[in-house]
Amino acid sequence: MGKLPTRCPACGSKLRIKALECTSCKTRVEGNFDIQPLCDLDDEDMEMLFLFLKTRGNLSEVSKRLGVSYPTARLRFEEFLKKVGIEPTFSQDELMGILDLLEKGEITADEAEKRIKNLK
């Protein structure tokens, strides 16, 4: 069985579910049903979700398994949360400011991690 299509193949707009059918007795339910945000995730987002769940929410472990820095893993996770409708607990500008300092070499990775953890 294939993945549930969530986008129109012609124009890319979101699809809606119009009918559901029981595989056993063939009872059919018709209506207008929204596709839930988690069903609309691309493969990269699904990887992030399952990795986050596998590591029991440990972003340090997520960063190790993805082979990226902690700030990069945190940023990817925040982007993932936005896609599923969960707003971050801090501003994107604050996070980007810390990542800029790290990139310029003005703070260490450990210091960046501490600052990011304190953004909560």
C-alpha positions in Angstrom: 0.0 0.0 0.0 1.4 3.4 -0.9 1.8 6.6 1.1 -1.4 8.7 1.4 -1.2 11.5 -1.2 -1.6 14.9 0.4 -1.0 17.2 -2.6 -2.7 17.5 -5.9 -0.5 16.0 -8.7 -1.7 18.7 -11.1 -1.3 22.0 -9.1 0.3 21.0 -5.7 -2.6 22.2 -3.6 -3.6 20.4 -0.4 -6.0 17.4 -0.9 -9.0 16.7 1.3 -10.4 13.2 2.1 -13.9 12.8 0.8 -14.7 9.2 1.7 -13.4 6.3 3.9 -14.4 2.7 3.4 -14.1 -0.3 5.7 -11.9 -3.1 4.2 -14.1 -5.8 5.8 -17.8 -4.9 5.5 -17.4 -2.1 2.9 -19.3 0.5 5.0 -18.5 3.9 3.5 -18.3 7.2 5.3 -18.4 10.3 3.2 -17.8 13.9 4.1 -15.1 16.5 4.1 -12.1 15.4 6.2 -8.8 17.3 6.7 -5.5 15.4 6.3 -3.7 15.7 9.6 -0.3 17.5 9.6 1.7 14.4 10.4 0.4 12.7 7.2 1.7 15.6 5.2 5.4 15.2 6.2 8.0 14.6 3.6 10.6 11.9 4.0 13.2 14.2 5.7 10.6 15.3 8.2 9.5 11.7 8.9 13.2 10.8 9.5 13.5 13.7 12.0 10.3 12.6 13.8 11.3 9.0 14.1 14.8 9.8 15.1 13.5 12.2 17.8 11.2 9.5 19.0 13.9 6.8 18.9 16.2 9.0 21.0 13.4 9.9 23.4 13.7 13.6 22.6 17.4 13.8 23.1 18.5 16.4 20.5 22.2 15.8 21.3 21.7 12.2 20.3 19.8 13.3 17.2 22.7 15.5 16.2 25.1 12.6 16.6 23.0 10.2 14.5 22.4 12.9 11.8 26.1 13.8 11.8 25.4 17.5 12.4 26.0 20.0 15.2 23.6 20.3 18.0 22.5 23.8 16.9 21.8 22.5 13.4 19.8 19.6 14.8 17.9 22.0 17.0 17.2 24.3 14.1 15.9 21.4 12.0 13.7 20.3 14.8 12.2 23.8 15.2 11.5 23.9 11.5 9.8 20.5 11.8 7.7 21.7 14.7 6.5 24.7 12.6 5.5 22.4 9.7 3.2 20.5 12.1 1.7 23.7 13.5 3.7 24.0 16.8 5.2 27.4 17.3 8.7 27.6 18.8 9.1 28.7 22.4 11.7 31.4 21.4 12.2 33.7 18.4 14.0 32.5 15.3 16.1 35.7 15.5 17.5 34.6 18.9 18.5 31.2 17.5 20.0 32.7 14.4 22.0 35.1 16.5 23.5 32.3 18.4 24.2 30.3 15.3 25.9 33.4 13.7 28.2 33.8 16.7 29.1 30.1 16.4 29.8 30.4 12.7 32.0 33.4 13.2 34.0 31.6 15.9 33.0 34.1 18.6 31.6 31.3 20.8 32.3 27.6 21.1 29.9 24.8 20.2 29.5 24.1 23.9 28.6 27.7 24.6 26.2 27.8 21.7 24.5 24.6 23.0 24.2 26.1 26.5 22.7 29.3 25.0 20.2 27.4 22.9 19.1 25.3 25.8 18.5 28.5 27.8 16.2 29.8 25.1 13.4 27.6 26.3 
